[in-house]
Amino acid sequence: MRNVSGPSLFLCLLTLLSTITLTLNEVVATLRTVIATDEVNMVAEWRLYNRCSHGFVQLFLGNVNALGKGDNDCLTRFTVLKNDWDDSFMLQQVHSKRYLCFNSKFQLVPKSTPSYRCRFKERLQKSGYSKFESKWRHGHFIGFDKDGHPISSPNSTKSHCFQFTKLSAQPNGPIRDCPTAYRRRSHRFAVPQVNEIQSASIFGILKETFLSRILV
């Protein structure tokens, strides 16, 4: 039978303890999020402009990207939701009512139900730009590459890809001006009907987002 040396045993126990601690922290965070879901308050509406992609963060077709255009806020407006017991916040897309979240693989995804993976903290930079760190996993930030695809690597050398210009949107803006397909819970590859597309700018967003999804 193989004997385990003192240092090796200590490292094994330390790893096990760390894993148990992380699991307990996730359970507690999940319970607190579930309990506090009905207690969150809307504190602002933001549009987030990414320095790397030169576009706004948007949720559409089950996809998260930073290809949003300046003249279309139907896809790029986010409600900032906070509660009194925590300094983190959640970002909920105004029209689809979906949340910007990380999944278990640290990928940005839209979720219809909030969880501890949907909480972020703002890190204001000396340059004036904002970075948004995951409350679930420290060191992981919301970020996008030059093509608007999400990245979250904490070791990335392209720091500007995690920096945003935060623009205040008009709270409770005119939802009626947006196609209904942007507000309903649609299938991952659902496309609005032609008569719902009211302008060339919105059609351009639809085309870019759909193509980026199927060509990846």
ABEGO torsion letter per residue (X at the ends): XBBBBAAAAAAAAAAAAAAAAAAAAAAAAAAAAAAAAAABBBABBBBBBBAAAGBBBBBBGGBBBBABBAABAAAABBBBBBBAABABBBBBBAAAGBBBBBBAAGBBBBBABBBAAABBBBBBBAAGBBBBBBAABBGBBBBBBAAGBBBABAABABAAAABBBBBBBBBGBBAAABBAAAABBBBAABBBBAAABABAAAAAAAAAAAAAAAAX
